């Protein structure tokens, strides 16, 4: 029998958590085929880490530059609101709850990948397929007309973070997210490398955190996204240790 992990398991740290920082940003690089991609990811916690705002900017390729995803979460109220914006749009578009488990178009970046916590529409449950020990399972209780969605997570008990997440629809694994390299000392909970795969097609994408973490003024998250993006870019340019290009996995 699988361990009962729903109520008894210690709550893990927030996803993409940078210890000691309440407002921060970093650069991420990957490649789609032969095309390099560069992202700027920023986050601000509030309310004793009961709420979070996460903004991901697409910086490269040029055709997607200006695109961003804005995620606003509040664990106390159960709010989880995601907006996306492309330069061709008149205004940001709110993502419907049933689409929160999809990806930003033309990327392998899942909306759930960017969240500090799982969306509240996922309820603890067990479909009998989760691995025993250090694991927990959830079911999407949203649109009854949609395909049944399960999310299984594997935890690292030492770091108290999620290191693997599997999305299953109608009994098939459709997407996997997993940490392949933890963060450096002091930032172990903020991965250096993450691999995303689609078992049905065999496609894989590896994301590499290609810069140190920089602190961000919390008030910037309340202003225009373009200002937040430019301030992050300027701060990262001044940091030593940035990776100038997408590196091959070692």
Residue frames relative to the residue before (quaternion, step in Angstrom):
aa qw qx qy qz dx dy dz
X 1.0000 0.0000 0.0000 0.0000 0.00 0.00 0.00
X 0.4709 -0.6713 0.4955 0.2865 3.55 -0.96 0.88
X 0.5771 -0.5851 0.4407 0.3612 3.54 -1.14 0.66
X 0.4272 -0.6560 0.5498 0.2913 3.54 -1.14 0.64
X 0.0376 -0.8596 0.5086 -0.0318 3.55 -0.26 1.26
X 0.4919 0.7103 -0.4253 0.2694 3.60 1.18 -0.23
X 0.8273 0.1995 -0.1505 0.5032 3.63 0.34 -1.08
X 0.6914 0.5378 -0.2803 0.3926 3.58 1.06 -0.71
X 0.6008 0.5934 -0.3664 0.3907 3.58 1.12 -0.60
X 0.5098 -0.6376 0.4847 0.3142 3.55 -0.98 0.86
X 0.4924 -0.6598 0.4775 0.3069 3.56 -0.92 0.91
X 0.3846 -0.7403 0.4956 0.2417 3.61 -0.70 1.00
X 0.6376 -0.4940 0.4190 0.4170 3.53 -1.33 0.20
X 0.6274 -0.5238 0.3948 0.4196 3.61 -1.15 0.38
X 0.5751 -0.5805 0.4536 0.3558 3.54 -1.18 0.59
X 0.8372 0.0951 -0.1074 0.5278 3.59 -1.07 0.83
X 0.2499 0.8027 -0.4872 0.2365 3.53 0.95 1.01
X 0.1589 -0.7732 0.6094 0.0743 3.58 -0.84 1.01
X 0.4018 -0.7616 0.4569 0.2234 3.56 -0.26 1.30
X 0.8405 0.2304 -0.1735 0.4586 3.53 -1.01 0.90
X 0.7066 0.4099 -0.2641 0.5128 3.60 1.24 -0.07
X 0.2592 -0.7778 0.5552 0.1398 3.57 -0.84 0.96
X 0.7791 0.1157 -0.0606 0.6131 3.59 1.25 -0.35
X 0.1946 0.8097 -0.5071 0.2221 3.57 -0.41 1.21
X 0.1249 -0.7776 0.6118 0.0736 3.56 -1.33 0.18
X 0.0142 0.7779 -0.6282 0.0006 3.53 -1.32 0.37
X 0.4824 -0.6594 0.5065 0.2755 3.53 -1.33 0.32
X 0.1009 -0.7712 0.6264 0.0509 3.55 -1.14 0.72
X 0.0887 -0.7910 0.6039 0.0421 3.56 -1.01 0.84
X 0.0659 0.7559 -0.6497 0.0462 3.51 -1.26 0.59
X 0.2692 -0.7336 0.5845 0.2185 3.56 -1.27 -0.31
X 0.1949 -0.7277 0.6462 0.1224 3.53 -1.13 0.80
X 0.7801 -0.0700 -0.0023 0.6217 3.55 -0.10 1.29
X 0.7755 -0.2696 0.2321 0.5216 3.58 -0.69 -1.10
X 0.5888 0.5978 -0.3606 0.4072 3.59 1.27 -0.01
X 0.3281 -0.7432 0.5457 0.2054 3.61 -0.62 1.08
X 0.1193 -0.7776 0.6147 0.0575 3.55 -1.13 0.71
X 0.1162 -0.7831 0.6102 0.0294 3.54 -1.07 0.84
X 0.0727 -0.7895 0.6095 0.0045 3.52 -0.92 1.01
X 0.2002 -0.7138 0.6508 0.1641 3.53 -1.32 0.42
X 0.0787 -0.8113 0.5792 0.0121 3.57 -0.60 1.13
X 0.0223 -0.8047 0.5919 -0.0399 3.55 -0.83 1.03
X 0.0149 -0.8000 0.5997 -0.0092 3.56 -1.16 0.63
X 0.0804 -0.7564 0.6470 0.0527 3.51 -1.25 0.69
X 0.2210 -0.7489 0.6115 0.1279 3.55 -0.89 0.98
X 0.0290 -0.7864 0.6168 0.0172 3.55 -1.24 0.52
X 0.8037 0.3080 -0.1924 0.4713 3.56 -1.25 0.24
X 0.6453 -0.5244 0.3130 0.4590 3.58 0.87 0.97
X 0.6592 -0.5454 0.2743 0.4390 3.52 1.02 1.01
X 0.4251 0.6705 -0.4894 0.3609 3.56 1.08 0.77
X 0.7631 0.2094 -0.1536 0.5918 3.59 1.26 -0.17
X 0.0520 -0.7980 0.6003 0.0111 3.55 -1.20 0.50
X 0.1350 -0.7297 0.6628 0.0998 3.51 -1.24 0.67
X 0.0406 -0.7942 0.6059 -0.0219 3.56 -0.76 1.08
X 0.0284 -0.7908 0.6114 -0.0076 3.57 -0.88 0.95
X 0.1080 -0.7752 0.6217 0.0314 3.55 -0.83 1.07
X 0.1366 -0.7821 0.6055 0.0549 3.57 -0.82 1.07
X 0.2935 -0.7063 0.6128 0.1986 3.56 -1.07 0.78
X 0.1588 -0.8231 0.5429 0.0512 3.58 -0.55 1.18
X 0.7645 0.0426 -0.0127 0.6431 3.58 1.16 -0.70
X 0.5131 -0.1449 -0.8459 -0.0125 1.54 -2.17 1.32
X 0.7181 -0.4749 0.2995 0.4112 3.53 -1.29 0.38
X 0.6232 0.5703 -0.3509 0.4040 3.60 1.03 -0.74
X 0.7419 0.3645 -0.2119 0.5214 3.60 1.20 -0.51
X 0.4140 0.7274 -0.4667 0.2856 3.58 1.26 -0.09
X 0.7195 0.3691 -0.3118 0.4988 3.55 -0.87 1.02
X 0.5392 0.5988 -0.3995 0.4372 3.57 1.28 -0.24
X 0.0850 0.7970 -0.5973 0.0278 3.58 -1.05 0.67
X 0.2471 -0.7093 0.6367 0.1746 3.51 -1.41 0.34
X 0.1175 -0.7881 0.6033 0.0322 3.58 -0.86 1.00
X 0.0538 -0.8028 0.5934 -0.0241 3.57 -0.66 1.17
X 0.0488 -0.7883 0.6133 -0.0033 3.57 -0.78 1.07
X 0.0028 -0.8188 0.5711 -0.0593 3.59 -0.64 1.17
X 0.0048 0.7660 -0.6428 -0.0014 3.53 -1.19 0.67
X 0.3190 -0.7858 0.4995 0.1770 3.57 -0.37 1.22
X 0.6304 0.5537 -0.3430 0.4224 3.59 1.04 -0.66
X 0.7704 0.3377 -0.1810 0.5096 3.57 0.92 -0.90
X 0.4525 -0.6949 0.4461 0.3368 3.59 1.24 -0.33
X 0.4218 0.7118 -0.4665 0.3128 3.58 1.22 0.29
X 0.0953 0.7510 -0.6494 0.0722 3.54 -1.14 0.77
X 0.0892 0.8170 -0.5530 0.1369 3.55 -0.11 1.34
X 0.0705 -0.8021 0.5929 -0.0083 3.56 -0.80 1.08
X 0.0474 -0.7724 0.6333 0.0112 3.55 -0.94 0.97
X 0.1339 -0.7518 0.6356 0.1134 3.54 -1.18 0.58
X 0.0780 -0.7843 0.6142 0.0399 3.51 -1.20 0.59
X 0.0785 -0.7457 0.6606 0.0369 3.53 -1.05 0.93
X 0.6217 -0.5846 0.3625 0.3746 3.61 -1.03 0.69
X 0.6419 0.5278 -0.3318 0.4465 3.59 1.17 -0.41
X 0.5965 0.5861 -0.3542 0.4185 3.60 1.27 -0.21
X 0.5004 -0.6315 0.4994 0.3185 3.55 -1.21 0.56
X 0.7862 -0.0602 0.0607 0.6120 3.58 1.11 -0.68
X 0.6593 -0.5070 0.3605 0.4223 3.61 -1.20 0.36
X 0.3109 -0.7466 0.5681 0.1523 3.53 -1.17 0.74
X 0.3485 -0.7262 0.5514 0.2169 3.58 -0.85 0.96
X 0.3640 -0.7342 0.5371 0.2001 3.55 -0.93 0.97
X 0.4521 -0.6930 0.4942 0.2666 3.56 -0.80 1.03
X 0.6556 -0.5549 0.3453 0.3783 3.56 -1.12 0.73
X 0.6936 0.4883 -0.2912 0.4423 3.61 0.88 -0.88
X 0.6844 0.4654 -0.2826 0.4849 3.59 1.26 -0.30
X 0.4305 0.7249 -0.4498 0.2949 3.59 1.26 0.02
X 0.6792 0.4860 -0.2894 0.4677 3.59 1.21 -0.38
X 0.5325 0.5918 -0.4085 0.4464 3.55 1.32 0.28
X 0.5203 -0.6337 0.4821 0.3087 3.56 -1.35 -0.18
X 0.5978 -0.5037 0.4721 0.4076 3.53 -1.30 0.34
X 0.5332 -0.6584 0.4140 0.3329 3.64 -0.72 0.98
X 0.8384 0.1731 -0.1859 0.4823 3.53 -1.14 0.88
X 0.6979 0.3685 -0.2824 0.5454 3.58 1.23 0.44
X 0.4142 -0.6541 0.5551 0.3041 3.54 -1.39 -0.01
X 0.4185 0.6919 -0.4726 0.3504 3.57 1.21 0.53
X 0.2214 -0.7869 0.5650 0.1125 3.57 -0.52 1.18
X 0.5576 -0.6075 0.4365 0.3598 3.58 -1.03 0.69
X 0.6439 0.5138 -0.3260 0.4637 3.60 0.99 -0.79
X 0.5800 0.5962 -0.3709 0.4130 3.61 1.11 -0.64
X 0.7097 0.4705 -0.2482 0.4619 3.56 1.11 -0.70
X 0.5846 0.6186 -0.3651 0.3772 3.58 1.19 -0.39
X 0.5001 -0.6315 0.5000 0.3180 3.54 -1.18 0.59
X 0.7847 0.0932 -0.0292 0.6121 3.56 1.14 -0.73
X 0.6176 -0.5303 0.4099 0.4116 3.57 -1.23 0.34
X 0.5610 -0.6068 0.4282 0.3655 3.61 -1.05 0.64
X 0.5777 -0.6398 0.3848 0.3300 3.60 -0.99 0.79
X 0.5550 0.6095 -0.3994 0.4011 3.61 1.20 -0.27
X 0.6097 0.5131 -0.3581 0.4865 3.59 1.26 -0.20
X 0.1354 -0.8041 0.5776 0.0388 3.55 -0.80 1.09
X 0.5379 -0.6109 0.4557 0.3603 3.63 -0.97 0.76
X 0.1748 0.7610 -0.5993 0.1766 3.57 -0.88 1.00
X 0.2447 -0.7540 0.5892 0.1566 3.55 -1.31 0.05
X 0.1405 -0.7984 0.5814 0.0690 3.57 -0.70 1.09
X 0.5960 -0.6166 0.3438 0.3826 3.57 1.28 0.26
X 0.6700 0.5156 -0.3057 0.4379 3.61 1.22 0.06
X 0.5152 0.6567 -0.4338 0.3394 3.60 1.17 -0.19
X 0.5116 -0.6318 0.4712 0.3421 3.61 -1.07 0.59
X 0.5072 -0.6523 0.4700 0.3105 3.56 -1.11 0.65
X 0.8078 0.3094 -0.2162 0.4528 3.54 -1.18 0.64
X 0.8665 -0.0077 -0.0179 0.4987 3.56 -0.70 1.08
X 0.6202 0.5360 -0.3425 0.4591 3.58 1.17 0.46
X 0.0415 -0.7741 0.6296 0.0518 3.52 -1.29 0.38
X 0.2226 -0.7929 0.5618 0.0780 3.54 -1.14 0.71
X 0.1019 -0.7854 0.6104 0.0155 3.52 -1.21 0.72
X 0.2000 -0.7569 0.6105 0.1200 3.55 -1.24 0.56
X 0.4225 -0.6896 0.5294 0.2563 3.54 -1.08 0.80
X 0.1388 -0.8110 0.5674 0.0328 3.55 -0.65 1.19
X 0.3607 0.7545 -0.4731 0.2770 3.55 1.04 0.77
X 0.8570 0.0250 0.0250 0.5141 3.54 -0.85 -1.07
X 0.3525 -0.7625 0.4983 0.2146 3.66 -0.49 1.12
X 0.6343 0.5341 -0.3397 0.4438 3.59 1.20 -0.39
X 0.5920 0.5845 -0.3658 0.4172 3.59 1.24 -0.32
X 0.6241 -0.5248 0.4156 0.4030 3.53 -1.28 0.38
X 0.5703 -0.6032 0.4333 0.3509 3.56 -1.08 0.73
X 0.0902 -0.8059 0.5849 0.0136 3.56 -0.76 1.06
X 0.0613 -0.7647 0.6414 0.0129 3.51 -1.01 0.99
X 0.1300 -0.7596 0.6311 0.0883 3.52 -1.19 0.64
X 0.0949 -0.7876 0.6085 0.0212 3.56 -0.76 1.10
X 0.1053 -0.8065 0.5811 0.0293 3.56 -0.89 0.97
X 0.2111 -0.7404 0.6260 0.1245 3.52 -1.15 0.77
X 0.2248 -0.8008 0.5472 0.0935 3.58 -0.85 0.98
X 0.3253 -0.6667 0.6257 0.2413 3.51 -1.27 0.52
X 0.3281 -0.7897 0.4742 0.2095 3.62 -0.28 1.17
X 0.6283 0.5513 -0.3423 0.4291 3.58 1.10 -0.59
X 0.7542 0.3548 -0.1885 0.5194 3.56 0.95 -0.91
X 0.2783 -0.7776 0.5027 0.2553 3.59 1.27 -0.45
X 0.5474 0.5691 -0.4216 0.4457 3.56 0.91 1.00
X 0.5149 -0.5939 0.5111 0.3477 3.55 -1.28 0.41
X 0.1075 -0.8175 0.5650 0.0305 3.56 -0.80 1.02
X 0.7839 0.1150 -0.0925 0.6031 3.59 1.25 -0.13
X 0.0071 -0.7848 0.6187 -0.0345 3.54 -1.01 0.92
X 0.0939 -0.7984 0.5947 0.0113 3.56 -0.82 1.05
X 0.2039 -0.7624 0.6066 0.0962 3.55 -0.92 1.00
X 0.0570 -0.8059 0.5891 -0.0132 3.59 -0.78 1.07
X 0.0535 -0.7720 0.6331 0.0168 3.55 -0.97 0.95
X 0.8492 -0.0602 -0.0044 0.5246 3.53 -0.82 1.07
X 0.7672 -0.4209 0.1970 0.4421 3.54 0.85 1.03
X 0.6936 0.4351 -0.2847 0.4986 3.62 1.22 0.06
X 0.4467 -0.6512 0.5395 0.2920 3.54 -1.07 0.79
X 0.1122 -0.8256 0.5518 0.0373 3.58 -0.63 1.10
X 0.8024 0.0179 0.0010 0.5965 3.58 1.19 -0.44
X 0.0805 -0.7833 0.6153 0.0357 3.54 -1.06 0.80
X 0.1078 -0.7566 0.6441 0.0314 3.53 -1.08 0.87
X 0.1567 0.8142 -0.5456 0.1221 3.60 -0.68 0.98
X 0.4519 -0.6614 0.5355 0.2675 3.51 -1.14 0.77
X 0.1441 -0.8053 0.5712 0.0661 3.58 -0.77 1.03
X 0.7795 0.0730 -0.0771 0.6173 3.58 1.28 -0.22
X 0.3477 -0.7488 0.5188 0.2219 3.61 -0.63 1.06
X 0.6512 -0.5241 0.3802 0.3959 3.53 -1.29 0.14
X 0.6580 -0.5038 0.3925 0.3989 3.51 -1.34 0.19
X 0.7069 -0.4412 0.3126 0.4560 3.63 -1.20 0.26
X 0.7649 0.2886 -0.2618 0.5129 3.53 -0.82 1.09
X 0.7675 0.2065 -0.1272 0.5934 3.57 1.26 -0.42
X 0.1554 0.8424 -0.5046 0.1072 3.57 1.08 0.68
X 0.6812 0.5014 -0.2891 0.4483 3.59 1.10 -0.66
X 0.6553 0.4361 -0.3122 0.5319 3.59 1.29 -0.01
X 0.3319 -0.8117 0.4354 0.2035 3.61 -0.01 1.27
X 0.4188 -0.6560 0.5638 0.2766 3.52 -1.26 0.54
X 0.8061 0.0613 -0.0109 0.5885 3.57 1.03 -0.79
X 0.0578 -0.7641 0.6425 0.0031 3.52 -1.13 0.85
X 0.1661 -0.7757 0.6007 0.0988 3.56 -0.99 0.85
X 0.1280 -0.7597 0.6352 0.0539 3.53 -1.02 0.94
X 0.0039 0.8124 -0.5816 0.0410 3.58 -0.81 0.99
X 0.2424 -0.7329 0.6207 0.1377 3.50 -1.33 0.54
X 0.3241 -0.8086 0.4552 0.1843 3.60 -0.03 1.30
X 0.6531 0.5410 -0.3337 0.4117 3.61 1.00 -0.68
X 0.7662 0.3132 -0.1806 0.5313 3.59 1.18 -0.50
X 0.4490 -0.6932 0.4513 0.3380 3.58 1.21 -0.41
X 0.4809 0.6841 -0.4329 0.3366 3.61 1.26 0.01
X 0.0410 -0.7921 0.6089 0.0011 3.57 -1.05 0.85
X 0.0572 -0.7667 0.6386 0.0343 3.56 -1.17 0.68
X 0.1591 -0.7817 0.5959 0.0925 3.57 -0.94 0.88
X 0.1980 -0.7683 0.6028 0.0840 3.53 -0.91 1.04
X 0.1242 -0.8065 0.5779 0.0143 3.55 -0.88 1.02
X 0.3337 -0.7149 0.5764 0.2131 3.57 -0.77 1.03
X 0.1188 -0.8753 0.4685 -0.0167 3.51 -0.17 1.38
X 0.7261 0.3183 -0.2505 0.5556 3.58 1.19 0.40
X 0.5566 -0.5208 0.4903 0.4226 3.56 -1.27 0.12
X 0.5353 -0.5959 0.4840 0.3523 3.54 -1.32 0.18
X 0.1280 -0.7889 0.5973 0.0674 3.57 -0.98 0.85
X 0.4810 -0.6426 0.5102 0.3089 3.57 -1.10 0.69
X 0.1698 -0.7713 0.6093 0.0708 3.56 -1.15 0.74
X 0.5058 -0.6337 0.4860 0.3261 3.57 -0.97 0.80
X 0.4813 -0.7058 0.4285 0.2942 3.65 -0.58 1.07
X 0.6332 0.5670 -0.3413 0.4014 3.60 0.98 -0.76
X 0.5534 0.6264 -0.3978 0.3782 3.60 1.14 -0.47
X 0.6241 0.5578 -0.3420 0.4272 3.59 1.12 -0.59
X 0.6533 0.5070 -0.3098 0.4692 3.58 1.24 -0.32
X 0.6560 0.5148 -0.3036 0.4609 3.58 1.27 -0.20
X 0.7637 -0.3363 0.2553 0.4884 3.58 -1.24 -0.28
X 0.5524 -0.6260 0.4296 0.3442 3.63 -0.93 0.79
X 0.6187 0.5587 -0.3533 0.4246 3.59 1.01 -0.73
X 0.6444 0.5079 -0.3217 0.4725 3.58 1.06 -0.72
X 0.6248 0.5301 -0.3283 0.4700 3.57 0.99 -0.82
X 0.6685 0.5113 -0.3020 0.4478 3.56 0.88 -0.94
X 0.6917 0.4804 -0.2933 0.4524 3.59 0.83 -0.94
X 0.6424 0.5150 -0.3253 0.4650 3.60 1.03 -0.73
X 0.6404 0.5095 -0.3243 0.4744 3.59 1.01 -0.77
X 0.6549 0.5215 -0.3133 0.4483 3.56 0.88 -0.95
X 0.6645 0.5014 -0.3055 0.4623 3.58 0.94 -0.86
X 0.6592 0.5079 -0.3109 0.4591 3.59 0.97 -0.84
X 0.6676 0.5021 -0.3049 0.4575 3.59 0.96 -0.83
X 0.6128 0.5668 -0.3511 0.4242 3.57 1.04 -0.70
X 0.6896 0.4870 -0.2723 0.4617 3.56 1.12 -0.63
X 0.5959 0.5976 -0.3643 0.3939 3.59 1.21 -0.28
X 0.3859 -0.6685 0.5700 0.2816 3.60 -1.07 0.65
X 0.7376 0.4592 -0.2901 0.4011 3.56 -1.20 0.38
X 0.4361 0.6764 -0.4828 0.3453 3.59 1.21 0.23
X 0.3904 -0.6844 0.5631 0.2492 3.55 -1.17 0.68
X 0.3666 -0.7823 0.4507 0.2248 3.62 -0.46 1.08
X 0.7982 0.0887 -0.0444 0.5941 3.59 1.12 -0.45
X 0.6389 -0.5314 0.3855 0.4010 3.55 -1.24 0.38
X 0.2358 -0.8107 0.5215 0.1230 3.60 -0.58 1.13
X 0.5111 -0.6105 0.5008 0.3395 3.54 -1.16 0.53
X 0.5598 -0.5991 0.4470 0.3576 3.56 -1.11 0.66
X 0.3403 -0.7677 0.5152 0.1717 3.52 -0.90 0.95
